[in-house]
Amino acid sequence: MTVLPTLLDPAAPEHAANRAAMLEKLDALHAEHAKAVAGGGAKYVARHRARGKLLARERIELLIDPDTPFLELSPLAGWGSDHTVGASLVTGIGVVEGVECVITANDPTVRGGASNPWTLKKALRANEIAHTNRLPCVSLVESGGADLPSQKEIFIPGGALFRDLTRLSAAGIPTVAVVFGNSTAGGAYIPGMSDHVIMVKERAKVFLGGPPLVKMATGEIADDEELGGADMHARTSGLADHYAQDEPDALRQARRVVARLNHRKAHPDPPLAEPPKYDAEELLGLVPTDLKAPFDPHEVIARLVDGSDFDAFKPRYGPSLTTGWARLHGYPVGILANAQGVLFSEESQKATQFIQLANQRDIPLVFLHNTTGYMVGSRYEQGGIIKHGAMMINAVSNSTVPHLSVLLGASYGAGHYGMCGRAYDPRFLFAWPSAKSAVMGPQQLAGVLSIVMRESAAARGTPYDEEGDAALRAMVEEQIEAESLPMFLSGRLYDDGVIDPRDTRTVLGLCLSAVHTAPVTGVRGGFGVFRM
C-alpha cells in the first residue's frame, strides 16, 4: 500500500487559527440552515401541525429506511433573495426500501408551498440529478402552485418540470407522487405525469381549476372533493392509484411502491472499506484564512480516501496539480487537487492525460479546487498556456465518467472551468465554508478596473481622481468579496450545498453510490481537437 504520510501538526498555532476561523464560518452556516428548517416560521408551523399534518422533513424521515442518511441538496436556495431560505422545497437523496431515490418535498409552511423562481431552479436541479444518475424520483406534494407575484419568472420555464417527469418515465426511471394537500392548476400535472400516485383521504386536492375558477369559467358550483378529492380520484377519475387513510399510511404505501419497482443499480455496491488513517477533525484547520497562502492537498486526500492509500500520477511533473488514484468508500476514483493554486502548462497537460486515462478505465473523477486560475504573463503566453489550458477544458468537457467537485479554497477564473465547475456539469458539486469563487480575486479585479480607468484618463489627457479611485476600489472589492462567498453562490444553486469539511468523505461516498446506479462509462476517443 502507498499510504500517504502526514506532516500536519494539529497543535500548531496556524492550525488552531485556521480551525477557529472554520468553526466560526460553520456557526454562520448552521444559522442559515436553521432558517431553512424553520420554514415559514413558528406561526405557520403551528398552524400546519394543528391541521394534523407532518412537516416536510418529517415526511422524508418516515419515507426513508430507518437509520439511513439523507443527503439534502441545495438547502440554501434563495439565500440573499427576497424569498425564504430553502425556497419552500426540500430535495435530496435517500434510501427507500434499499433503493436510492431523489426525494422532493414541498414545504407548505412557506406561503402554502408555493413555488418561487428559486423553487423552480431547485426542483429542476433535483430532476437533473435523478435523470443523469437514473435514480427513482419520489415527490411529496403539497403546494398551492406558482407564487403569483413571481409568475412572470416561473410560468414559461416552469413547464420544464412536467417535461422532466415524462422524460424520466420514458427513460425507465420510476416517478412516484404522494399528494398530501393541494396540487392544483399546473401542479395537478405532477401526479398526472407520475408513474405511481398516492393520495391522502380528505386532504389531497388535485384539480386544474378550483371551485372559484370553475364558477367563473363555467358557472358550475362544485366543492373541493367533487373537483379533486382523493376519494373522487380513486373511485371516478382513476388518477389515484392508491388511497391512503392518513399521512403515515401514504408514506407506508410509497415505501411499498418503491419496494415493487424492481429497480436495479448498474453496478453492485463495493465491500466495506477501510477508513482513512487520519482524523477528519483535522480537516478543519487545513485551509488558511488567507487563501493566497497555499496548503498541501495531500493532507486533504489522506483524510478522505480509503486507508489513506493514494497512488500519485506524474508527481514530479506539474506539481501544483496533484493527480492520482485511490478508492473512496470502496469505489475507485481519480483525484485532481490543486496545490499551489496556479495552473501552468505542465499542470494542464498532465490533467488532460489523467482525464483521458480515467475515461479509458471507466473511473469517476473527484476535483478538489484551490486554484487562482491559469498563469498569465508573456513567458507563459509564449509557452502556450492558452492552448494547454484549452486542452484541459476540452478533456473535462468531453469526459463522460462521473465528475464530483468540491471547492476547498479559491476557485477563480478559467481554473474553475478546468477543474469542472458548475457549467461543466459535474454530477455533484459542493463547497467548504472556506471556498470562494469569482472571475478573479477581489483585489485583482478592483486593481484591473483601476488600471483601465487610469489609462483611459491619460489617453483623454484629463487628471485622474485618486480619491474616487480609492473609493471605487474599496466598493468593488467589497462587492466581489460578498459575491464570491459560498452562501451567496449556494443561494443561486451554483453548488449542491455548503458542507462541513468533516463530512466530505461521507458526502462523496453517498454521491459515488448514487452515480453507480447508472452505468459508469468513459469516452473512447470522443474528445475534440487538441491543439498541440
C-alpha positions in Angstrom: 0.0 0.0 0.0 1.1 3.6 -0.7 -0.2 5.2 2.4 0.2 9.0 2.4 2.3 10.3 5.3 1.2 13.4 7.1 3.2 16.5 8.3 0.2 18.1 9.9 0.7 19.3 13.4 -2.8 19.8 15.0 -1.1 21.6 17.9 0.5 24.2 15.7 -0.8 27.8 16.2 -1.5 28.1 12.5 -3.7 25.1 12.6 -5.5 26.3 15.6 -6.2 29.7 14.0 -7.5 28.1 10.8 -9.7 25.7 12.8 -11.2 28.6 14.8 -11.9 30.5 11.6 -13.5 27.5 10.0 -15.7 26.8 13.1 -16.8 30.4 13.0 -17.9 30.0 9.4 -19.7 26.8 10.3 -21.6 28.5 13.0 -22.8 31.1 10.4 -23.7 28.2 8.0 -25.7 26.4 10.7 -27.6 29.5 11.4 -28.7 29.8 7.8 -29.5 26.1 7.6 -31.7 26.6 10.7 -33.7 29.2 8.7 -34.4 26.7 6.0 -35.5 24.1 8.6 -37.7 26.7 10.3 -39.7 27.1 7.0 -42.3 29.8 7.3 -41.7 30.4 11.0 -43.3 29.3 14.3 -46.8 30.7 13.5 -47.2 28.8 10.2 -45.5 25.6 11.6 -48.0 25.6 14.5 -50.9 26.2 12.1 -49.7 23.3 9.9 -49.4 20.9 12.9 -52.8 22.0 14.2 -54.2 20.5 10.9 -52.7 17.2 11.9 -50.0 17.4 9.2 -46.4 16.4 9.2 -43.6 18.8 8.2 -41.7 18.2 5.0 -38.6 16.8 6.7 -40.8 14.6 9.0 -42.4 13.1 5.9 -39.0 12.4 4.4 -37.9 10.8 7.7 -40.9 8.4 7.6 -40.3 7.6 3.9 -36.6 6.6 4.0 -35.2 3.5 5.6 -34.5 3.7 9.4 -31.0 4.8 10.4 -30.0 5.7 6.8 -28.7 9.1 5.8 -30.5 11.7 3.8 -28.2 13.8 1.6 -30.0 17.1 1.5 -29.3 19.2 -1.6 -29.4 23.0 -2.2 -30.6 23.8 1.4 -29.6 27.4 1.0 -31.5 28.0 -2.3 -32.8 31.6 -2.4 -30.3 32.8 0.2 -29.8 36.6 -0.2 -33.0 37.0 -2.2 -36.4 38.2 -1.1 -37.6 34.6 -0.7 -37.3 32.3 2.3 -34.0 30.4 2.6 -34.6 26.9 1.2 -37.1 28.1 -1.4 -40.1 26.3 0.1 -38.8 22.9 -1.1 -36.6 20.1 0.4 -34.7 18.0 -2.0 -32.1 15.3 -1.6 -31.1 11.6 -1.9 -32.3 9.0 0.5 -32.7 5.2 0.6 -36.2 3.8 0.4 -36.6 0.0 0.7 -33.0 -0.3 -0.2 -33.4 1.8 -3.3 -31.6 5.2 -3.6 -34.1 7.8 -4.7 -34.2 11.5 -5.3 -36.8 12.9 -3.0 -38.5 16.3 -3.3 -40.9 17.6 -0.6 -42.8 20.9 -0.7 -42.7 22.9 2.5 -46.3 24.1 2.9 -45.4 26.3 5.9 -43.8 28.8 3.4 -46.6 30.5 1.5 -48.6 27.3 1.3 -45.7 25.6 -0.5 -46.0 27.9 -3.5 -43.2 27.9 -6.0 -40.9 30.9 -6.5 -38.1 31.2 -9.0 -35.6 29.5 -6.7 -38.1 26.7 -6.0 -38.2 26.1 -9.7 -34.4 26.1 -10.1 -34.0 23.7 -7.1 -36.7 21.3 -8.4 -35.1 21.3 -11.9 -31.7 20.5 -10.4 -33.2 17.6 -8.5 -34.8 16.3 -11.7 -31.4 16.6 -13.5 -29.7 14.5 -10.7 -32.4 11.9 -11.0 -32.2 11.6 -14.8 -28.4 11.7 -15.0 -27.9 9.1 -12.3 -31.0 7.0 -13.1 -32.5 7.5 -9.6 -36.2 7.0 -9.0 -37.9 10.2 -8.1 -40.4 10.5 -5.2 -42.4 13.7 -5.0 -44.1 14.6 -1.7 -46.6 17.1 -2.9 -48.4 19.9 -1.1 -48.3 23.2 -3.0 -50.6 25.9 -4.0 -48.8 26.2 -7.3 -46.9 29.3 -8.5 -46.2 32.2 -6.2 -48.3 34.6 -8.2 -46.3 37.8 -7.7 -43.4 35.8 -9.2 -45.4 34.2 -12.0 -43.6 36.0 -14.8 -40.3 34.3 -13.8 -42.0 30.9 -13.2 -44.7 30.2 -15.8 -42.6 29.9 -19.0 -39.6 28.0 -17.7 -41.8 26.1 -15.2 -43.1 23.8 -17.9 -39.8 22.0 -17.8 -40.9 20.4 -14.5 -43.6 18.4 -16.3 -41.4 17.7 -19.3 -38.8 16.2 -16.9 -41.3 13.9 -15.3 -42.3 12.5 -18.7 -38.7 12.1 -19.8 -37.8 10.3 -16.6 -40.6 7.9 -17.2 -39.6 7.5 -20.9 -36.1 6.6 -19.7 -37.4 3.9 -17.5 -36.7 5.9 -14.3 -39.7 5.5 -11.9 -41.6 8.5 -10.7 -43.8 8.4 -7.6 -46.1 11.3 -6.4 -47.6 11.3 -2.9 -50.2 14.0 -2.6 -50.8 15.3 1.0 -52.7 18.5 0.2 -53.1 20.9 -2.7 -51.7 20.0 -6.1 -53.7 22.5 -8.2 -53.6 24.1 -11.6 -50.3 23.4 -13.2 -49.3 21.4 -10.1 -52.0 18.9 -11.0 -49.8 17.6 -13.7 -47.2 16.4 -11.2 -49.4 13.4 -10.2 -50.8 13.4 -13.7 -47.4 12.7 -15.2 -46.0 10.4 -12.5 -45.9 6.7 -12.9 -47.4 6.0 -9.4 -49.8 8.2 -7.5 -50.9 8.0 -3.8 -53.4 10.5 -2.4 -54.4 11.1 1.3 -58.0 10.8 2.2 -59.8 14.2 2.7 -56.5 16.0 2.3 -55.4 15.7 -1.3 -56.8 18.3 -3.7 -55.9 17.7 -7.3 -57.6 19.8 -9.9 -56.8 22.1 -12.9 -59.3 24.6 -11.6 -60.6 25.1 -8.1 -64.2 26.0 -7.2 -63.8 29.8 -7.7 -62.2 29.3 -11.2 -64.8 26.7 -12.2 -67.6 29.0 -11.2 -66.1 31.9 -13.1 -65.3 29.9 -16.2 -68.4 27.7 -16.5 -70.9 28.8 -13.9 -70.8 25.4 -12.2 -70.8 25.3 -8.4 -68.8 22.4 -7.1 -66.8 21.7 -3.9 -63.1 20.6 -3.5 -64.0 17.0 -3.1 -66.1 16.8 -6.2 -63.5 18.5 -8.3 -60.3 16.9 -7.0 -60.6 15.0 -3.7 -58.7 11.8 -3.1 -61.9 9.7 -3.0 -63.1 11.0 -6.3 -59.7 10.4 -8.0 -59.5 6.9 -6.5 -63.1 5.9 -7.5 -64.0 8.0 -10.5 -61.2 9.7 -12.5 -58.6 6.9 -11.8 -55.8 9.4 -11.2 -55.1 8.0 -7.8 -53.5 4.5 -7.8 -53.5 4.2 -4.1 -55.8 5.7 -1.4 -54.2 6.5 2.0 -56.1 6.9 5.2 -53.6 9.5 6.6 -50.0 10.7 6.0 -48.2 7.8 7.7 -50.3 5.4 5.7 -49.4 7.3 2.5 -45.7 7.1 3.2 -46.0 3.4 4.1 -47.7 2.8 0.7 -45.0 4.9 -1.0 -42.4 2.6 0.5 -44.2 -0.5 -0.8 -44.5 1.1 -4.3 -40.7 1.6 -4.3 -40.1 -1.9 -3.0 -42.0 -3.3 -6.0 -40.2 -1.2 -8.7 -37.7 -3.9 -9.5 -35.2 -1.1 -9.9 -31.6 -2.2 -10.0 -28.3 -0.5 -9.9 -26.0 -0.8 -12.9 -23.0 -1.6 -10.5 -23.0 -3.6 -7.3 -22.1 -1.9 -4.1 -18.4 -2.4 -3.1 -17.4 -4.2 0.1 -16.9 -2.3 3.3 -13.8 0.0 3.0 -11.0 0.8 5.4 -11.4 4.3 6.8 -8.6 6.9 6.4 -5.6 6.6 8.8 -6.1 10.2 10.0 -8.8 12.1 11.8 -11.3 14.0 9.7 -11.5 16.5 12.5 -8.1 17.8 11.4 -9.6 19.0 8.1 -11.0 22.0 10.0 -7.5 23.5 10.3 -6.1 22.8 6.9 -7.3 25.8 4.8 -5.6 29.1 5.7 -7.8 32.1 6.4 -5.8 33.9 3.7 -6.5 31.9 0.5 -3.3 33.3 -1.1 -1.4 31.0 1.3 -1.0 27.5 -0.2 -1.9 24.3 1.6 -0.9 20.7 0.8 -3.8 18.9 -0.9 -2.2 15.5 0.1 -3.3 16.3 3.7 -6.9 16.6 2.5 -6.7 13.4 0.3 -5.2 11.5 3.2 -8.3 12.2 5.3 -10.8 11.3 2.5 -9.7 8.1 0.8 -9.8 4.5 2.0 -6.8 3.7 4.2 -5.2 7.0 3.2 -3.9 4.9 0.2 -3.1 7.1 -2.8 -1.1 6.3 -6.0 0.2 9.6 -7.4 0.3 10.2 -11.2 3.2 12.3 -12.5 4.1 13.7 -9.0 7.2 15.5 -10.3 5.6 17.0 -13.4 3.3 19.9 -12.9 3.5 19.7 -9.2 1.0 22.4 -8.4 -1.8 20.0 -9.5 -1.9 16.7 -7.6 -3.3 13.8 -9.6 -3.6 10.1 -8.6 -5.7 7.0 -8.0 -7.5 5.9 -4.8 -10.6 4.3 -3.5 -13.3 6.2 -1.6 -15.9 4.1 0.3 -14.7 1.2 -1.9 -15.3 3.0 -5.2 -12.3 3.6 -7.5 -11.6 7.3 -8.1 -9.2 9.5 -9.9 -8.4 12.7 -8.0 -7.3 16.1 -9.3 -6.4 18.5 -6.5 -4.9 22.0 -6.8 -1.8 22.6 -4.6 -0.2 26.0 -5.0 -3.2 27.5 -6.7 -1.9 28.5 -10.2 -2.2 26.2 -13.2 0.7 26.2 -15.6 1.1 24.5 -19.0 2.6 21.4 -17.4 -0.4 21.0 -15.0 -2.8 21.4 -17.8 -1.2 18.8 -20.0 -0.9 16.4 -17.0 -4.6 16.9 -16.2 -5.6 16.2 -19.8 -3.7 12.9 -19.9 -5.1 11.9 -16.5 -8.7 12.6 -17.5 -8.2 10.5 -20.7 -6.8 7.6 -18.6 -9.8 7.8 -16.2 -12.1 7.6 -19.2 -10.2 4.6 -20.6 -10.6 2.8 -17.2 -14.3 4.0 -16.5 -13.2 5.6 -13.2 -15.1 8.6 -11.8 -13.1 11.8 -11.2 -13.0 13.9 -8.0 -11.9 17.5 -8.4 -10.7 19.3 -5.2 -10.5 23.1 -6.0 -7.9 25.5 -4.8 -6.9 27.5 -7.8 -6.4 31.1 -8.8 -6.6 30.1 -12.5 -4.2 29.6 -15.3 -0.9 31.5 -15.2 -0.6 34.8 -17.1 2.4 36.8 -18.4 4.4 37.0 -21.6 6.6 34.0 -20.8 3.5 31.8 -20.2 1.6 33.1 -23.2 4.5 32.4 -25.4 4.8 29.0 -23.9 1.2 28.1 -25.0 -0.8 28.5 -21.8 -3.9 29.2 -23.8 -3.8 26.0 -25.9 -2.7 23.9 -22.9 -5.5 25.3 -20.7 -7.9 24.7 -23.6 -6.7 21.0 -23.8 -7.6 20.6 -20.1 -11.0 22.2 -20.5 -11.6 20.1 -23.7 -10.8 17.0 -21.7 -13.2 18.0 -18.9 -15.9 19.0 -21.2 -16.0 15.7 -23.2 -15.2 13.3 -20.4 -18.2 11.0 -19.7 -17.2 9.4 -16.4 -19.0 11.0 -13.4 -17.3 14.1 -12.0 -17.6 15.2 -8.4 -16.3 18.6 -7.4 -15.5 20.1 -4.0 -14.4 23.7 -3.7 -12.0 23.8 -0.7 -10.4 27.2 -1.1 -10.1 29.5 -4.2 -11.8 28.7 -7.4 -11.1 31.6 -9.7 -11.1 32.3 -13.4 -10.8 29.7 -16.1 -9.3 27.4 -13.4 -12.8 27.0 -12.1 -13.8 25.7 -15.5 -10.8 23.4 -16.0 -11.5 21.9 -12.6 -15.1 21.1 -13.6 -17.1 24.0 -12.2 -20.9 24.1 -12.3 -21.0 25.0 -16.1 -19.2 21.7 -16.9 -22.0 19.5 -15.4 -20.3 17.7 -12.5 -22.7 15.1 -11.2 -22.4 16.9 -7.8 -20.6 20.0 -6.6 -20.2 21.0 -3.0 -18.2 23.8 -1.3 -16.5 24.1 2.1 -17.3 27.3 4.1 -13.8 28.5 3.3 -14.3 28.5 -0.5 -14.5 31.5 -2.8 -15.3 31.6 -6.5 -15.3 34.5 -9.0 -13.7 35.7 -12.2 -10.7 36.7 -10.1 -9.8 37.8 -6.5 -11.4 41.0 -5.3 -8.1 42.9 -5.1 -7.1 41.8 -8.6 -10.4 42.7 -10.1 -10.5 46.1 -8.5 -6.9 46.7 -9.5 -7.6 45.8 -13.1 -10.6 48.3 -13.2 -8.4 51.0 -11.7 -5.6 50.5 -14.3 -8.1 50.6 -17.2 -9.7 53.8 -15.9 -6.3 55.4 -15.2 -5.1 54.6 -18.7 -8.4 55.9 -20.1 -7.9 59.2 -18.3 -4.4 59.5 -19.5 -5.5 58.9 -23.1 -8.0 61.7 -22.8 -5.4 64.0 -21.2 -7.6 64.5 -18.1 -6.4 64.4 -14.4 -7.1 61.2 -12.6 -9.3 61.3 -9.5 -7.2 59.4 -6.9 -9.8 59.8 -4.1 -12.5 58.5 -6.4 -10.3 55.6 -7.5 -9.7 54.6 -3.9 -13.4 54.7 -3.1 -14.2 52.7 -6.2 -11.6 50.1 -5.5 -13.0 49.7 -2.0 -16.5 49.4 -3.2 -15.6 46.8 -5.9 -13.5 44.7 -3.5 -16.4 44.7 -1.0 -18.9 43.7 -3.7 -16.7 40.9 -5.3 -15.8 39.6 -1.9 -19.5 39.3 -0.9 -20.5 37.7 -4.3 -17.7 35.1 -4.1 -18.6 33.7 -0.8 -20.1 30.2 -0.6 -23.5 31.0 0.8 -24.1 33.6 -1.9 -23.2 31.1 -4.6 -25.1 28.3 -3.0 -28.2 30.5 -2.7 -28.1 30.7 -6.5 -27.6 26.9 -6.9 -24.1 27.2 -8.2 -23.3 24.3 -6.0 -25.4 21.5 -4.4 -24.6 22.6 -0.8 -22.0 24.1 1.5 -20.8 21.2 3.7 -18.8 20.7 6.9 -15.3 19.6 5.9 -15.5 16.7 8.3 -18.5 15.4 6.3 -16.7 15.4 2.9 -15.8 11.7 2.8 -19.4 10.7 3.7 -20.9 13.1 1.2 -18.6 11.9 -1.6 -19.4 8.3 -0.6 -23.1 8.9 -0.9 -22.6 10.6 -4.3 -20.4 7.8 -5.6 -23.1 5.3 -4.6 -25.7 7.3 -6.4 -23.7 7.7 -9.6 -23.1 4.0 -9.8 -26.9 3.4 -10.2 -26.3 4.4 -13.8 -23.6 2.8 -16.0 -20.2 4.4 -15.5 -18.6 4.5 -18.9 -15.8 6.7 -20.2 -15.5 8.2 -23.6 -13.3 6.4 -26.1 -11.6 8.8 -28.4 -14.6 11.2 -28.4 -12.6 14.3 -27.4 -12.4 17.4 -29.6 -9.3 18.6 -31.4 -6.4 19.0 -29.0 -4.2 21.9 -30.2 -0.6 20.8 -29.8 
